[in-house]
Amino acid sequence: MSYKKSVKLFNDAKKVIPGGVNSPVRAFKSVGGNPIFALKAKGAYVYDEDGNKYIDFISSWGPMILGHAHPKIISEINRVAKNGTSYGMPTLLETKLAKLAISMAPNIDKIRFVNSGTEACMSAIRLARGFTKKNKIIKFSGCYHGHSDSFLIDAGSGAVTFGEPNSPGVTPSTANDTIVSPYNDFESLKKIFENNTGEIAAVIIEPIAGNMGCILPKNDFLFKLRKICSENETLLIFDEVMTGFRLAKGGAQERLGVNADIITYGKVIGGGLPVGAFASRNEIMNELSPDGKIYQAGTLSGNPLAMIAGLTTLNILNENPEIYKSLDSKTEYLKKGMISILKKTKIPFTINSFGSMISLHFCKNPVVDFKSAMKGDNQHFKNYFHGMLKEGIYLPPSPFESYFLNDSLSFDDIEYTLSSLEKIIEKI
Ligand SMILES: *Cc1c(COP(=O)(O)O)cnc(C)c1O
């Protein structure tokens, strides 16, 4: 495989775009090597500028749940674009997507569209603070909620104290209001509530974590979390930017049987165009401007092209719920195959999966939180990633990211992926 054009394009890009990319993970920093420049994609495959073809396990980090360039979605975007691309006025498409999303997801009365998952989480926090009239929030170590200041916080020295900025540019006073708890650790969470009585506006969590690899909540962790939030008049925010409309029509809320107070969406809900959303019951959403005093806005929010891409995607999922079962069984097939290949070696590994999300950590210990995810062997991961890339398999270029399977992926593609793993295994 030649990467000549990608190398040249990356060097060019670096002159005018910081690090040559518009989102850091694309730069291949954790695996080394030159990022692949995409030219086009169709179904389960991505084609790069050098003419190489890859089976894609990222699906644009989640949105392309039906596969790339789905004919119906492309034709609908084209149809709508002919009428204009943005009006700064309300359109029928926004109401249609809102109605459909509300009918698919449990426990929400109203939804507000924004342009990214970051915006959705940022706005959800403001809404929670405005509604509860409290200031502090709790997040979990290793969970990602976009790049707004309140979330770029690490745990402080004691797990129960306030957090510390994990990026220059985030002020200590912002960090003061975010408390970081380990994932799956209810005792720490309880202590935080005890030490901050009456001050916690919201707890935000990825109900299935996907930003430290795929990590599942322990047995009753989410139920206990739900209970302690209710007892403290703290709002529970499920960040379903990754899981929403991916794990089921009703996302993680439906799959896990836990109701949140505010739910954030992104990725699948935009069908490959920039969309985020946050949703809740009337009592809370009515506090949002222009009805209420809590301000939130967006020039391109509810953009017609973005709305039609999301609407077409959700319609297909809504009318063909067997897609979810099929995605689950493909993921299960991949997992079983990977396990049987890796078991024959001395390589330590843990594979976590849920629905169409799956990740491989090169460590023996169970991966249940950020600390245990950190124990993975990075050299093994690099060898694995580049070995698979050479075989034409595009995996997330970081051990802390989940794979996202899409509906276009066939069992033959998975068979090929497994035979590639078998082929490169001794090089790991
Ligand atoms: C991707 C992601 C975000 C951020 O969404 P952007 O559209 O990248 O801003 C937030 N939360 C979770 C769980 C995500 O996976």
The ligand as a Gaussian input file, in Angstrom:
#p B3LYP/6-31G(d) Opt

LIG

0 1
 C      -18.473000      12.776000      20.243000
 C      -18.969000      12.999000      21.617000
 C      -19.225000      14.281000      22.114000
 C      -18.856000      15.529000      21.354000
 O      -19.558000      15.657000      20.176000
 P      -18.958000      16.619000      19.015000
 O      -19.997000      16.575000      17.954000
 O      -17.640000      16.022000      18.630000
 O      -18.796000      17.962000      19.615000
 C      -19.809000      14.403000      23.356000
 N      -20.117000      13.321000      24.087000
 C      -19.868000      12.071000      23.647000
 C      -20.261000      10.912000      24.503000
 C      -19.274000      11.874000      22.411000
 O      -18.995000      10.635000      22.008000

